[in-house]
Amino acid sequence: MKKDLSQTIKEAYGFLLHKGKIVNPNKWQSVTFCVETLEYCNLYLDSEIPKTEKELATLSSPDLPWSEDHFQERIFGEPLNPGDQYKNWPWYSHLRDNKRFRNNEGGKFSHTYMERFWPPKELKGIRFNYGNLNDVIEKLREDRFSRQAYLSIWYPEDQSNNSVRVPCTLGYYFILRDNKLSLTYHIRSCDAVRHFRNDIYMACRLAQHVALILKVEVGGFYMWIGSFHCFQAEAKILKRILKGDKNGEEKI
């Protein structure tokens, strides 16, 4: 019997608090100086995808309604940049973050998840046109045993040294077996305080969305995090959560 998401989340916090190490990265998000960070590398999570949106929200405790609203923005079908929901993220600072991240022509971000879910069809790779979320779903519709249903968020352009913010998510791997759709979520970098629960929520909502289209059940949820971290000064938030303090998630 797999652990449910709430147990999995608490276990991840425990790994970070008890096995994490202090690092001093030069930059945060590639653009600004970073302070002391507590980090645990190569974290692997294994759980079940909740069957309903309500159960998922209860077990993952994301920032609602923002997480659901932004998820809907991601799957809408348009390569929006900047989109609308970034302004409603609870941790967003209009003056600070606009100056840091929206410094491209037209006030755009260096990337958005909407652009990565729905790149313009005319974009061409080395030999073939870019695909999108619908193409991934179609792979599974045409071949229920496909091993190629991967929605890639990390693009080759992110490998260049452009000194801009790049996606935290690498991609989502869908696999359909025994009429159940499982998801492996690869993410290179994850902030334990600001993003972790939202990332889990939106990844599982994506699996629920695809499963509904394919008329199958949801299965296992697997998540690999390259760097799981929080600012050292915020470790006390995770300690309060592990002690069951309902106020543990309040900002400091």
Secondary structure, DSSP 4 states (H G I P E B T S, - for coil): -PPPHHHHHHHHHHHHHHH-EEE--SEETTTEE---EEEEEEEEEEEE--SSHHHHHHHH---TTHHHHHHHHHHSSS--SS-SGGGG-TT--HHHHHHHH--SGGG--S--HHHHHS--TT-B-SSSB---HHHHHHHHHH-TT-S--EEE---GGGGS---S---SEEEEEEEEETTEEEEEEEEEEEETTTTHHHHHHHHHHHHHHHHHHHT-EEEEEEEEEEEEEEEGGGHHHHHHHHTT-TTTTS--
